[in-house]
Amino acid sequence: MARTAKTSFESEIARLHVNRLIADLGPRPTGVHLVIVPPTAYVALWHRAAELRIHEINAALEAGAEVENSAVNELVIDEFSFEEKPSGYPVDVKALGACGLDDRVEGGACLLLFSGAGEDDLTHTSLKLVDQSIKISLDIDLVAEAALVCGRKVTRKEAHLLSRMPWRRRRIALLSARPIADTYRLQREAEKEERQKQEEKRREKEKDERKADQRKVPDVKPLSEMHGYGDAKTWGLELARDLDDWRACEIQWNDVDSGILLSGPPGCGKTTFAAALASTLDAHLVVGSYSAWLGNGDGHQGDLIKAMRTAFAEARKHAPSVLLIDEIDNFVQRGSIGHGRADEWMRGVTNCLLECLDGAIERPGVIVVGATNDPSGIDAALRRPGRLDRHVEIPLPDAEARIAILRQHLKAHDIDLRPVAPQTQGMSGADLERVARDARRLARRERAEVELHHVEASLPERQRHTPEEIRNIAIHECGHAVVAAAIGCRVREVYVVPDFVPGSGAYVGGAAVIDLPEGRHDFRWYLDRIAHLLGGLAAETLVFGAHADGVAVDLEIATNAARSALAGFGMGNALLSYGVPGHADLSRATDFNLALRRAVDDILREQADRARGILEEHREAFDELVELLIEHGRLDGSVVWDIVHRQRCQLALAT
């Protein structure tokens, strides 16, 4: 039959082979025949070719022509699949029933099922249901004929090469201007590269699986030998005792404090803490983060969620384990981004993390440590009870801790490091580790043991403040101290750091160390706290007429205190609470309530005015303390108390 419509090479191959197949079935075919097309063919085209052939024969019969296979109008075409469905029945069983096989066979019908089965499928039990399996191999002469119909004459050798190529590449080979042999060679090379890549992926997957199956307990010092962690260390050691009780089945997992949020400046050792905690607990360590989980895929939300769940699954598999979620501040408050799609993305991600964190039954033996430089923007739900409700801030280490950390990294315990303690002021654990590394390197170059001068040479050069800068710092810190002493707070000490490391992010110019009164924390208690926090700002305004940018931290803490009093504890004109501070994120409460925003600002301004009034009242004591602090660099709290209250007594006597 002439072909008038334009046809594709693959369709023509299917047409020629199907026409021969139907002719070979005889004049009155019956039964069920499974046609297994070549693995390099596209089964849907063969199915379509059979439908077209039946249509052609039926059209000829209706026109009165004599055609072989006169009963072909009883032929039924369907696709056959070996895929198992959830119901447990192969698709072909359903297909046979759907086609009404029993009725049609009784009436003399024939059912053709086309399948692209692989070698493994040829042993499938469903093959017992068919009367005949016909495995087709491409006929070289028919391939050459199909190529000629499509406009290219090929040799039998070229037709043989085409028959061995996958159908998509066979089509390219026929259309390409290059010789078919060249395309066949390139195709084989591409297949080889693909197999190599697949083999590499398989090996990498096996390697990852072997790694995942291995329990990893960090080979680092336990918490008992670490320094500078304060309350976090206390928590970790208490957790170790609870974990021993849990292992001994003396307590349930829900009695174990299994989640903590660590915050602190960069380099303070949050990651090191997680490793030391795992070492202390003899626990498997899993480390993950938002960016690491996102980077495991192509940047899709599904990839991130899958990686997150995989991390929790690994932790559960190797429990007891410690799962560190670094950069947890990336899981921001849902709805806070202000962009619809971005908020929806983050909502899904954070909801998944909450799902992974929830419930003692869901993750027995898994301790989760969240680490961040800034906890203020973290989704409040992550900090609710049963999740990361315990928050511990890791401060920069004090002098004693700095010496211990430095000695530990130097691995030289017989050196007196006290002379260099002042020079390490404001350094983090990571800074001290770098100093120790440099000191060891200097000693190696000299083929000598590490000594104090190696440490001194490795310390960053410090720059002294100018006299003007010292005075500015003294004015600010004495402002805090005088206001605190005047309202009844205990001042432990006030000091100025005379030098600093240029470019250091952990710069501390000075401080007034103040203890707040114990007892009831009522509204007056919060107002007093805000007043002495703004004492530095008030002192600068009193002396210079305006404050400088050094008040940023004071303002942040004072703002948080005022917001907690009003939005958390109902201490203003309303009893409405936005949540318990520490468990709920109140940082955005003022964004949506202008009245609350004004009330917080009113408190800050009132207490700043109050602090300035106290300084004006005690101006003589304030000026005297500033000069003493400039002269000595440090003043004991008792000195501050004596001078402030001496002036108060003098004022009282004068009145």
C-alpha positions as CSV (number, residue, x, y, z in Angstrom):
1,M,0.0,0.0,0.0
2,A,1.4,3.4,-1.0
3,R,2.5,5.8,1.8
4,T,1.4,9.3,1.0
5,A,1.7,11.0,4.4
6,K,5.1,11.9,5.7
7,T,6.3,9.3,8.2
8,S,9.1,9.0,10.8
9,F,11.9,6.5,10.5
10,E,10.8,4.7,13.7
11,S,7.1,4.7,12.8
12,E,8.0,3.2,9.4
13,I,10.1,0.4,11.1
14,A,7.2,-0.4,13.3
15,R,4.7,-0.4,10.4
16,L,6.7,-2.8,8.3
17,H,7.4,-5.2,11.1
18,V,3.7,-5.1,12.4
19,N,2.4,-5.7,8.9
20,R,4.5,-8.8,8.6
21,L,3.5,-9.9,12.0
22,I,-0.2,-9.7,11.3
23,A,0.2,-11.4,8.0
24,D,2.0,-14.3,9.7
25,L,-0.9,-14.7,12.1
26,G,-3.0,-16.3,9.3
27,P,-6.5,-15.6,7.9
28,R,-8.5,-16.2,11.2
29,P,-6.2,-15.5,14.2
30,T,-7.4,-16.4,17.6
31,G,-6.0,-16.5,21.2
32,V,-3.7,-14.2,23.2
33,H,-0.4,-13.2,21.7
34,L,2.3,-11.3,23.6
35,V,4.4,-9.3,21.1
36,I,7.8,-8.4,22.7
37,V,9.2,-5.6,20.7
38,P,13.0,-5.1,20.4
39,P,14.6,-3.3,23.4
40,T,15.8,-0.6,21.1
41,A,12.3,0.2,19.8
42,Y,9.5,2.5,21.1
43,V,6.6,0.2,22.0
44,A,3.9,2.9,21.7
45,L,4.7,3.2,18.0
46,W,4.3,-0.5,17.4
47,H,1.0,-0.4,19.2
48,R,-0.1,2.5,17.0
49,A,1.1,0.7,13.8
50,A,-1.1,-2.3,14.7
51,E,-4.1,0.0,15.1
52,L,-3.4,1.6,11.8
53,R,-3.0,-1.7,10.0
54,I,-6.3,-3.0,11.4
55,H,-8.0,0.2,10.3
56,E,-6.6,-0.2,6.8
57,I,-7.8,-3.8,6.5
58,N,-11.2,-3.0,7.8
59,A,-11.6,-0.1,5.4
60,A,-10.6,-2.4,2.5
61,L,-13.1,-5.0,3.6
62,E,-15.9,-2.4,3.8
63,A,-15.0,-1.4,0.3
64,G,-15.5,-5.0,-0.8
65,A,-11.9,-5.8,-1.5
66,E,-10.5,-9.3,-0.8
67,V,-7.9,-9.1,1.9
68,E,-5.9,-11.7,3.7
69,N,-6.7,-12.0,7.4
70,S,-10.5,-11.5,6.6
71,A,-11.4,-11.8,10.3
72,V,-8.8,-9.3,11.4
73,N,-11.7,-7.0,12.5
74,E,-12.0,-9.2,15.5
75,L,-8.4,-8.4,16.4
76,V,-8.0,-6.5,19.7
77,I,-4.9,-4.4,20.5
78,D,-3.6,-3.5,23.9
79,E,-0.4,-2.7,25.8
80,F,1.1,-5.2,28.2
81,S,3.2,-4.3,31.2
82,F,5.1,-6.3,33.8
83,E,4.9,-3.5,36.4
84,E,3.4,-4.6,39.7
85,K,0.7,-2.4,41.1
86,P,0.0,-1.8,44.9
87,S,-2.9,-4.2,44.7
88,G,-0.5,-7.0,43.9
89,Y,-2.0,-7.9,40.5
90,P,0.1,-7.3,37.4
91,V,-1.2,-4.8,34.9
92,D,-1.7,-7.5,32.2
93,V,-4.2,-9.4,34.4
94,K,-6.3,-6.2,34.6
95,A,-5.8,-5.6,30.9
96,L,-7.1,-9.0,30.0
97,G,-10.2,-8.5,32.1
98,A,-10.7,-5.0,30.8
99,C,-10.6,-6.2,27.2
100,G,-13.3,-8.8,27.9
101,L,-10.9,-11.6,26.8
102,D,-13.1,-14.5,27.7
103,D,-16.1,-13.3,25.7
104,R,-14.0,-12.3,22.7
105,V,-12.0,-15.5,22.6
106,E,-15.1,-17.6,22.7
107,G,-16.3,-15.6,19.7
108,G,-13.1,-16.2,17.8
109,A,-11.3,-13.0,18.7
110,C,-7.5,-12.5,18.8
111,L,-5.8,-10.3,21.4
112,L,-2.4,-8.8,20.6
113,L,-0.4,-7.4,23.6
114,F,2.6,-5.3,22.9
115,S,5.4,-5.0,25.4
116,G,8.9,-3.7,25.7
117,A,9.9,-6.4,28.2
118,G,13.5,-6.9,29.3
119,E,15.3,-10.2,29.8
120,D,14.3,-10.4,33.4
121,D,10.6,-9.9,32.5
122,L,10.6,-13.0,30.3
123,T,10.4,-15.2,33.3
124,H,7.5,-13.3,34.8
125,T,4.6,-15.6,35.9
126,S,2.1,-13.5,33.9
127,L,3.5,-15.1,30.7
128,K,1.6,-18.3,31.6
129,L,-1.6,-16.4,30.8
130,V,-0.8,-15.9,27.1
131,D,-1.1,-18.5,24.3
132,Q,2.0,-17.4,22.5
133,S,5.0,-15.1,23.1
134,I,6.4,-13.5,20.0
135,K,9.9,-12.0,20.5
136,I,10.6,-9.6,17.6
137,S,14.1,-8.9,16.3
138,L,14.6,-6.1,13.8
139,D,14.9,-7.4,10.2
140,I,17.8,-5.6,8.5
141,D,16.0,-5.6,5.1
142,L,13.0,-4.0,6.7
143,V,15.2,-1.4,8.4
144,A,16.8,-0.6,5.1
145,E,13.3,-0.3,3.4
146,A,12.1,2.0,6.2
147,A,15.2,4.2,5.6
148,L,14.5,4.4,1.9
149,V,10.9,5.4,2.5
150,C,12.2,8.2,4.7
151,G,14.5,9.4,1.9
152,R,17.9,7.8,2.6
153,K,19.3,4.7,0.9
154,V,21.5,2.6,3.3
155,T,23.5,-0.6,2.9
156,R,22.7,-3.8,4.7
157,K,25.7,-3.1,6.9
158,E,24.4,0.3,7.8
159,A,21.0,-1.1,8.4
160,H,22.5,-3.6,10.8
161,L,24.2,-0.8,12.7
162,L,20.9,1.2,12.8
163,S,19.1,-1.8,14.2
164,R,21.5,-2.0,17.1
165,M,21.0,1.6,18.1
166,P,18.4,3.0,20.6
167,W,15.4,4.4,18.6
168,R,16.1,8.1,19.5
169,R,19.8,7.8,18.3
170,R,18.8,5.7,15.3
171,R,16.6,8.6,14.2
172,I,19.6,11.0,14.6
173,A,21.9,8.7,12.7
174,L,19.5,8.6,9.7
175,L,19.0,12.4,9.7
176,S,22.7,13.3,10.2
177,A,24.9,14.2,7.3
178,R,27.8,12.1,8.7
179,P,28.2,8.4,7.8
180,I,26.0,6.1,9.9
181,A,29.1,4.2,11.0
182,D,30.5,7.4,12.6
183,T,27.2,8.1,14.4
184,Y,27.2,4.4,15.6
185,R,30.7,4.8,16.9
186,L,29.9,8.1,18.7
187,Q,26.8,6.5,20.1
188,R,28.8,3.5,21.5
189,E,31.3,6.0,23.1
190,A,28.4,7.9,24.6
191,E,26.9,4.7,26.0
192,K,30.3,3.8,27.5
193,E,30.6,7.1,29.2
194,E,27.1,6.8,30.5
195,R,27.8,3.3,31.9
196,Q,31.0,4.7,33.5
197,K,29.1,7.6,35.1
198,Q,26.4,5.2,36.3
199,E,29.1,2.9,37.8
200,E,30.7,5.8,39.5
201,K,27.4,6.9,41.0
202,R,26.7,3.3,42.1
203,R,30.1,3.1,43.8
204,E,29.7,6.5,45.3
205,K,26.3,5.5,46.6
206,E,27.7,2.3,48.1
207,K,30.5,4.3,49.7
208,D,28.0,6.8,51.2
209,E,25.9,3.9,52.4
210,R,28.9,2.3,54.0
211,K,29.8,5.6,55.7
212,A,26.2,6.0,56.9
213,D,26.3,2.5,58.4
214,Q,29.4,3.3,60.4
215,R,28.9,4.8,63.9
216,K,31.0,8.0,64.2
217,V,31.9,9.1,67.7
218,P,34.3,12.1,67.5
219,D,37.8,11.5,68.8
220,V,38.0,14.8,70.7
221,K,38.3,15.8,74.3
222,P,35.2,15.3,76.4
223,L,33.3,18.2,77.9
224,S,34.9,17.7,81.3
225,E,38.3,18.8,79.8
226,M,36.9,21.8,77.9
227,H,36.9,25.4,79.1
228,G,34.9,28.5,78.5
229,Y,31.5,26.9,78.0
230,G,29.8,27.9,81.3
231,D,26.2,26.8,81.6
232,A,26.4,24.8,78.3
233,K,29.1,22.6,79.9
234,T,27.0,22.2,83.0
235,W,24.0,21.1,80.9
236,G,26.1,18.7,78.9
237,L,27.5,17.0,82.0
238,E,24.1,16.7,83.5
239,L,22.8,15.2,80.2
240,A,25.5,12.6,80.4
241,R,24.2,11.4,83.7
242,D,20.6,11.3,82.4
243,L,21.7,9.4,79.3
244,D,23.4,6.8,81.5
245,D,20.1,6.4,83.4
246,W,18.2,6.1,80.2
247,R,20.5,3.4,78.9
248,A,20.0,1.6,82.1
249,C,16.2,1.8,81.6
250,E,15.9,3.7,84.9
251,I,14.1,6.7,83.2
252,Q,12.0,7.2,80.0
253,W,13.4,9.3,77.1
254,N,10.9,12.1,77.8
255,D,12.7,12.6,81.1
256,V,15.9,13.5,79.2
257,D,16.6,17.1,78.2
258,S,17.2,16.3,74.6
259,G,17.4,19.7,72.8
260,I,19.4,22.9,73.3
261,L,19.9,26.1,71.4
262,L,23.4,27.5,71.6
263,S,24.1,31.1,70.7
264,G,27.2,33.2,70.8
265,P,29.7,35.2,68.7
266,P,31.5,33.5,65.8
267,G,34.4,31.4,66.9
268,C,33.1,30.8,70.5
269,G,33.1,27.0,69.9
270,K,29.5,26.0,69.2
271,T,30.5,23.3,66.7
272,T,33.3,22.1,69.0
273,F,30.8,21.9,71.8
274,A,28.6,19.5,69.8
275,A,31.6,17.2,69.1
276,A,32.8,17.3,72.7
277,L,29.2,16.5,73.8
278,A,29.1,13.5,71.5
279,S,32.5,12.3,72.8
280,T,31.3,12.7,76.4
281,L,28.1,10.7,75.7
282,D,29.8,8.1,73.5
283,A,27.3,9.1,70.9
284,H,27.2,9.2,67.1
285,L,27.6,12.7,65.6
286,V,25.6,14.0,62.7
287,V,26.3,17.5,61.4
288,G,23.8,19.4,59.2
289,S,22.7,22.9,58.3
290,Y,20.2,24.7,56.1
291,S,22.9,25.5,53.5
292,A,24.4,22.0,53.6
293,W,21.0,20.3,53.2
294,L,20.0,22.7,50.4
295,G,23.3,22.0,48.6
296,N,22.7,18.3,48.5
297,G,20.3,18.7,45.6
298,D,19.5,21.1,42.8
299,G,18.2,23.8,45.2
300,H,14.6,22.5,45.3
301,Q,12.6,22.5,48.5
302,G,12.1,18.8,48.2
303,D,15.8,18.1,48.1
304,L,16.4,20.2,51.3
305,I,13.5,18.4,53.1
306,K,14.8,15.0,51.9
307,A,18.3,15.7,53.1
308,M,17.0,17.0,56.5
309,R,14.9,13.8,57.0
310,T,17.9,11.7,56.0
311,A,20.0,13.4,58.7
312,F,17.4,12.7,61.4
313,A,17.0,9.1,60.1
314,E,20.8,8.6,60.4
315,A,20.7,10.0,63.9
316,R,17.9,7.7,64.9
317,K,19.6,4.7,63.3
318,H,22.8,5.2,65.4
319,A,21.2,6.4,68.6
320,P,22.3,7.6,71.0
321,S,23.5,10.4,68.8
322,V,24.0,14.1,68.7
323,L,22.6,16.0,65.7
324,L,24.1,19.5,65.3
325,I,22.0,21.9,63.2
326,D,24.4,24.7,62.5
327,E,23.2,28.1,61.2
328,I,19.7,27.3,62.6
329,D,18.9,31.1,62.4
330,N,18.3,30.4,58.7
331,F,15.0,28.8,59.8
332,V,13.4,32.2,60.3
333,Q,10.0,33.0,61.7
334,R,7.3,31.8,59.2
335,G,5.7,34.7,57.4
336,S,8.5,37.1,58.3
337,I,10.1,37.4,54.9
338,G,7.4,39.5,53.4
339,H,7.3,37.8,50.1
340,G,4.5,35.3,49.3
341,R,6.5,32.6,47.5
342,A,9.5,32.9,49.8
343,D,7.3,32.7,52.9
344,E,5.5,29.7,51.5
345,W,8.9,28.0,50.8
346,M,10.2,28.6,54.3
347,R,6.9,27.6,55.9
348,G,7.2,24.1,54.3
349,V,10.8,23.8,55.3
350,T,10.3,24.9,58.9
351,N,7.2,22.7,59.3
352,C,9.3,19.7,58.2
353,L,12.0,20.6,60.8
354,L,9.3,20.8,63.5
355,E,8.0,17.4,62.4
356,C,11.4,15.9,62.8
357,L,12.0,17.6,66.2
358,D,8.6,16.7,67.7
359,G,7.9,14.0,70.2
360,A,10.0,11.8,72.5
361,I,8.7,8.7,70.8
362,E,9.8,9.9,67.4
363,R,13.5,10.4,68.2
364,P,14.5,8.4,71.2
365,G,18.3,8.7,71.9
366,V,18.7,11.7,69.6
367,I,20.0,14.9,71.2
368,V,19.5,18.0,68.9
369,V,21.9,20.9,69.3
370,G,20.9,24.1,67.4
371,A,23.7,26.6,66.9
372,T,23.5,30.3,65.8
373,N,25.2,33.6,66.2
374,D,21.9,35.4,66.5
375,P,18.8,33.6,67.9
376,S,16.4,36.6,67.6
377,G,14.9,35.7,64.2
378,I,14.5,31.9,64.7
379,D,10.9,30.6,64.3
380,A,9.3,30.7,67.7
381,A,7.8,27.2,67.3
382,L,11.3,25.7,67.3
383,R,11.9,27.0,70.8
384,R,8.7,25.6,72.4
385,P,8.9,22.8,75.1
386,G,10.0,19.4,73.7
387,R,12.0,21.0,70.9
388,L,14.9,23.5,71.5
389,D,13.3,25.2,74.5
390,R,16.6,25.5,76.5
391,H,18.7,28.4,75.3
392,V,22.3,28.8,76.5
393,E,24.5,31.7,75.4
394,I,28.2,30.9,75.1
395,P,30.0,34.1,75.9
396,L,33.6,35.0,75.0
397,P,35.9,33.2,77.5
398,D,37.1,35.1,80.5
399,A,40.8,35.4,81.4
400,E,41.0,32.1,83.3
401,A,39.2,30.2,80.5
402,R,41.4,31.9,77.8
403,I,44.5,30.7,79.6
404,A,43.1,27.1,79.9
405,I,42.1,27.1,76.2
406,L,45.4,28.4,75.0
407,R,47.3,25.8,77.2
408,Q,45.2,23.0,75.8
409,H,45.9,23.9,72.2
410,L,49.6,24.5,72.9
411,K,49.9,21.0,74.4
412,A,52.5,22.4,76.7
413,H,51.2,22.4,80.3
414,D,54.3,23.7,82.1
415,I,54.2,27.3,80.6
416,D,53.0,30.1,82.8
417,L,50.6,31.9,80.4
418,R,49.3,34.5,82.9
419,P,51.5,37.3,81.5
420,V,49.7,37.1,78.1
421,A,46.2,36.9,79.5
422,P,45.5,40.7,79.1
423,Q,46.7,40.5,75.5
424,T,44.0,37.9,74.7
425,Q,41.2,40.1,75.9
426,G,38.2,39.7,73.6
427,M,39.5,36.6,71.8
428,S,37.3,33.7,71.0
429,G,38.2,30.0,71.3
430,A,38.9,29.9,67.6
431,D,41.2,33.0,67.9
432,L,43.2,31.3,70.7
433,E,43.5,28.1,68.7
434,R,45.0,30.1,65.8
435,V,47.5,31.7,68.2
436,A,48.5,28.3,69.6
437,R,48.9,26.9,66.1
438,D,51.2,29.8,65.1
439,A,53.2,29.4,68.3
440,R,53.8,25.7,67.6
441,R,54.9,26.6,64.1
442,L,57.5,29.1,65.3
443,A,58.8,26.5,67.8
444,R,59.1,23.9,65.1
445,R,61.1,26.3,62.9
446,E,63.6,26.7,65.8
447,R,63.6,23.0,66.5
448,A,62.6,23.9,70.1
449,E,59.8,23.3,72.6
450,V,57.0,25.9,72.7
451,E,57.9,28.7,75.1
452,L,56.2,31.9,76.3
453,H,58.0,34.1,73.7
454,H,56.6,31.9,70.9
455,V,53.1,32.7,72.2
456,E,53.8,36.4,72.6
457,A,55.2,36.5,69.0
458,S,52.0,34.8,67.7
459,L,49.6,37.2,69.4
460,P,48.0,39.8,67.2
461,E,49.5,43.3,67.7
462,R,47.3,45.4,69.9
463,Q,46.8,49.1,69.5
464,R,46.4,51.4,72.5
465,H,43.5,53.7,72.7
466,T,44.2,57.4,72.5
467,P,43.7,59.4,75.7
468,E,40.6,60.9,74.2
469,E,39.2,57.4,73.4
470,I,40.0,56.3,77.0
471,R,38.1,59.3,78.4
472,N,35.1,58.6,76.1
473,I,34.9,54.9,77.3
474,A,35.3,56.0,81.0
475,I,32.4,58.5,80.6
476,H,30.2,55.8,79.2
477,E,31.0,53.1,81.7
478,C,30.8,55.4,84.7
479,G,27.4,56.5,83.5
480,H,26.2,52.9,83.9
481,A,27.9,52.5,87.2
482,V,26.7,55.7,88.9
483,V,23.0,55.2,87.8
484,A,23.1,51.5,89.0
485,A,24.6,52.4,92.4
486,A,22.2,55.3,92.9
487,I,19.1,53.1,92.3
488,G,20.3,50.3,94.6
489,C,21.9,47.8,92.2
490,R,25.3,46.2,93.2
491,V,28.2,47.3,91.1
492,R,30.9,44.6,91.1
493,E,33.5,46.5,89.0
494,V,34.0,49.0,86.2
495,Y,36.9,48.9,83.9
496,V,38.4,50.2,80.7
497,V,40.4,48.0,78.3
498,P,43.4,50.2,77.3
499,D,44.2,48.5,74.0
500,F,42.5,46.5,71.2
501,V,43.2,44.4,68.2
502,P,42.5,46.5,65.0
503,G,39.8,44.9,62.9
504,S,38.7,42.5,65.6
505,G,34.9,41.9,65.6
506,A,35.1,40.9,69.3
507,Y,36.2,44.4,70.5
508,V,35.4,45.3,74.1
509,G,36.2,48.8,75.2
510,G,35.2,48.5,78.8
511,A,32.3,47.4,81.0
512,A,30.4,48.1,84.2
513,V,29.6,44.7,85.8
514,I,26.3,45.1,87.6
515,D,24.1,42.7,89.6
516,L,20.4,43.4,89.7
517,P,18.5,43.1,92.9
518,E,17.1,39.7,93.7
519,G,13.4,39.0,94.5
520,R,10.3,40.0,92.6
521,H,10.7,41.1,89.0
522,D,7.9,43.6,88.9
523,F,7.6,46.6,86.6
524,R,9.8,48.7,88.8
525,W,12.6,46.1,88.5
526,Y,12.4,46.3,84.7
527,L,12.4,50.1,84.8
528,D,15.5,50.1,87.0
529,R,17.3,47.7,84.7
530,I,16.5,49.8,81.7
531,A,17.6,53.0,83.5
532,H,21.1,51.7,84.3
533,L,21.4,50.1,80.8
534,L,20.8,53.6,79.4
535,G,23.2,55.2,81.9
536,G,26.0,55.2,79.3
537,L,23.8,56.9,76.7
538,A,22.7,59.5,79.4
539,A,26.3,60.1,80.4
540,E,27.4,60.8,76.8
541,T,24.4,63.1,76.3
542,L,25.2,64.9,79.5
543,V,28.9,65.5,78.6
544,F,28.8,65.8,74.8
545,G,25.3,66.8,74.1
546,A,24.5,63.6,72.1
547,H,25.3,59.9,72.2
548,A,27.6,58.0,69.8
549,D,27.2,54.5,68.1
550,G,28.7,52.7,71.1
551,V,25.3,52.5,72.7
552,A,23.9,50.0,70.2
553,V,24.1,46.9,72.4
554,D,22.7,48.9,75.4
555,L,19.7,50.0,73.3
556,E,19.1,46.5,72.0
557,I,19.0,45.0,75.5
558,A,17.0,47.8,76.9
559,T,14.4,47.5,74.1
560,N,14.1,43.8,74.6
561,A,13.5,44.4,78.3
562,A,10.8,47.0,77.7
563,R,9.2,44.8,75.1
564,S,9.2,41.7,77.4
565,A,7.6,43.7,80.2
566,L,4.8,45.0,78.0
567,A,4.2,42.3,75.4
568,G,5.1,39.3,77.5
569,F,4.2,40.1,81.1
570,G,1.3,42.6,80.7
571,M,3.0,45.3,82.7
572,G,1.8,48.2,80.7
573,N,-1.8,49.5,80.1
574,A,-2.9,46.1,78.7
575,L,-2.7,42.5,80.0
576,L,-2.5,41.1,76.5
577,S,0.6,38.8,76.1
578,Y,2.3,37.9,72.9
579,G,4.0,34.9,74.5
580,V,6.5,34.0,77.2
581,P,9.9,35.7,76.5
582,G,12.5,33.1,75.9
583,H,9.9,30.6,74.6
584,A,8.2,32.9,72.1
585,D,9.9,35.4,69.7
586,L,8.6,38.8,70.7
587,S,11.1,40.7,68.4
588,R,8.4,41.4,65.8
589,A,5.5,42.2,68.2
590,T,6.1,45.9,67.7
591,D,6.1,45.6,63.9
592,F,2.4,45.0,63.9
593,N,1.2,47.0,66.9
594,L,2.0,50.7,66.7
595,A,0.6,51.4,70.1
596,L,3.0,48.8,71.6
597,R,5.9,50.3,69.6
598,R,5.1,53.8,71.0
599,A,4.8,52.5,74.5
600,V,8.2,50.8,74.3
601,D,9.8,53.9,73.0
602,D,8.1,56.0,75.7
603,I,9.7,53.8,78.4
604,L,13.1,54.0,76.8
605,R,12.9,57.8,76.6
606,E,11.5,58.1,80.2
607,Q,14.3,56.0,81.6
608,A,17.0,57.7,79.6
609,D,15.7,61.0,81.1
610,R,15.6,59.4,84.5
611,A,19.2,58.2,84.1
612,R,20.4,61.7,83.0
613,G,18.6,63.2,86.0
614,I,20.4,60.8,88.4
615,L,23.8,61.8,86.8
616,E,23.0,65.5,87.1
617,E,22.2,64.9,90.7
618,H,25.4,63.0,91.3
619,R,27.6,65.0,88.9
620,E,30.4,65.5,91.3
621,A,30.6,61.8,92.1
622,F,30.4,61.0,88.4
623,D,33.2,63.4,87.4
624,E,35.4,62.0,90.2
625,L,34.8,58.4,89.2
626,V,35.6,59.2,85.5
627,E,39.0,60.6,86.5
628,L,39.8,57.7,88.8
629,L,38.9,55.2,86.1
630,I,41.1,56.9,83.6
631,E,43.9,56.9,86.1
632,H,43.6,53.3,87.3
633,G,41.9,51.5,84.5
634,R,39.7,49.5,86.9
635,L,37.6,50.4,89.9
636,D,36.1,48.0,92.5
637,G,32.4,48.3,93.0
638,S,32.9,49.3,96.6
639,V,34.7,52.5,95.4
640,V,31.8,53.4,93.2
641,W,29.3,52.8,96.0
642,D,31.3,54.9,98.5
643,I,31.7,57.9,96.3
644,V,28.1,57.9,95.0
645,H,26.6,57.5,98.5
646,R,29.1,59.9,100.1
647,Q,27.7,62.6,97.8
648,R,24.1,61.5,98.6
649,C,24.8,61.9,102.3
650,Q,26.3,65.3,101.7
651,L,23.3,66.4,99.7
652,A,21.0,65.0,102.4
653,L,22.8,67.0,105.1
654,A,22.8,70.1,103.0
655,T,19.0,70.0,102.7
